[in-house]
Amino acid sequence: QVQVVESGGGLVQPGGSLRLSCAASGIIFKIYAMGWYRQAPGKQRELVAAITSGGSTNYADTVKGRFTISRDNAKNTVYLQMNSLKPEDTAVYYCNADRRFTIENYWGQGTQVTVSS
């Protein structure tokens, strides 16, 4: 059974930092591309950051220079380090595991990030 579980969300003041974690089980983690998405109220889900099985990364323009995605294949975990947080970063953050060229695509349940003073 595949499980994708996010953690690390919470309430933080503007300018603060949070680190999200996503642990995956039931898959061969190292061959999956991993991504962080977010969805704010009334908006569509959007890609925040992604990392391929080979370690290549890409970021949404809105988070470049502030967020960093990384993965630890030994721990089957992907991280999202978020610095200089802004109120507009407030959203539910979802982790995604995707095996390219297959239908194997899995989502976590999401973790709430709220940036507010």
C-alpha positions as MATLAB code, in Angstrom:
seq = 'QVQVVESGGGLVQPGGSLRLSCAASGIIFKIYAMGWYRQAPGKQRELVAAITSGGSTNYADTVKGRFTISRDNAKNTVYLQMNSLKPEDTAVYYCNADRRFTIENYWGQGTQVTVSS';
ca = [
       0.000    0.000    0.000;
       1.364    3.374   -1.041;
       1.420    6.152    1.518;
       2.545    9.744    1.068;
       2.499   11.728    4.299;
       3.334   15.402    4.723;
       4.325   17.094    7.952;
       5.796   20.346    9.195;
       3.087   22.839    8.397;
       1.894   25.460   10.831;
       1.526   29.139   11.595;
       4.514   31.401   11.004;
       5.028   35.151   10.907;
       5.959   36.931    7.685;
       9.674   36.619    7.083;
       9.854   33.368    8.994;
      10.812   29.868    7.912;
       9.298   26.403    7.876;
      10.517   23.046    6.643;
       8.000   20.615    5.235;
       8.702   16.911    5.058;
       7.067   14.231    2.954;
       7.643   10.573    3.677;
       6.660    8.004    1.077;
       6.273    4.279    1.556;
       5.174    1.408   -0.620;
       7.091    2.704   -3.642;
      10.652    2.536   -4.933;
      11.200    6.095   -3.826;
      14.449    6.761   -5.670;
      12.892    6.317   -9.107;
      10.052    8.773   -8.496;
      10.020   12.446   -9.259;
       8.741   14.307   -6.225;
       6.884   17.568   -6.144;
       5.379   20.060   -3.762;
       2.157   21.748   -4.782;
      -0.052   24.205   -2.979;
      -3.644   25.308   -3.098;
      -4.931   28.508   -1.569;
      -8.647   29.076   -0.926;
     -10.472   29.795   -4.162;
      -7.430   29.062   -6.299;
      -6.215   26.163   -8.360;
      -3.536   23.834   -7.153;
      -0.148   24.960   -8.413;
       3.324   23.503   -8.603;
       5.722   25.010   -6.082;
       8.845   22.913   -6.577;
       9.865   19.581   -8.021;
      12.870   17.318   -7.976;
      13.568   14.497  -10.396;
      14.935   11.086   -9.547;
      18.296   12.406  -10.705;
      18.154   15.422   -8.436;
      17.305   18.156  -10.937;
      15.035   20.812   -9.506;
      12.630   23.421  -10.742;
      10.654   26.101   -8.949;
       7.704   28.361   -9.468;
       8.851   31.907  -10.147;
       7.041   33.096   -7.026;
       9.262   31.012   -4.727;
      12.627   31.057   -6.511;
      15.381   32.129   -4.162;
      13.214   31.534   -1.085;
      12.279   27.836   -1.205;
      14.548   24.822   -1.608;
      13.460   21.297   -2.413;
      15.675   18.347   -1.553;
      15.380   14.602   -1.187;
      16.937   11.890    0.942;
      16.514    8.578   -0.845;
      17.827    6.663    2.157;
      14.916    8.012    4.200;
      12.317    7.971    1.395;
      11.692   11.609    2.195;
      11.496   14.872    0.304;
      11.783   18.257    1.986;
      10.738   21.794    1.231;
      12.686   24.453    3.068;
      10.703   27.682    2.984;
      12.393   30.933    3.948;
      11.289   34.563    3.861;
       7.689   33.472    3.957;
       4.993   35.858    2.799;
       1.267   35.972    3.523;
       0.635   34.943   -0.074;
       2.421   31.650    0.634;
      -0.535   30.666    2.818;
      -2.043   27.486    1.409;
      -2.424   23.776    1.879;
       0.790   22.179    0.669;
       0.612   18.780   -0.993;
       3.324   16.276   -1.778;
       3.237   14.322   -5.028;
       5.129   11.234   -6.148;
       5.245   10.631   -9.876;
       6.814    7.814  -11.832;
       7.382    9.185  -15.293;
       5.821    7.471  -18.314;
       3.485    5.467  -16.075;
       0.153    6.048  -14.382;
       1.769    5.754  -10.973;
       1.052    9.090   -9.344;
       0.309    9.556   -5.665;
      -0.744   12.473   -3.465;
      -0.498   13.152    0.218;
      -3.324   14.547    2.321;
      -1.790   18.015    2.583;
      -0.452   20.180    5.365;
      -1.618   23.698    6.147;
       0.854   26.570    6.041;
      -0.375   29.913    7.329;
       1.780   33.023    7.149;
       0.316   35.757    9.299;
       1.255   38.251   11.961;
];
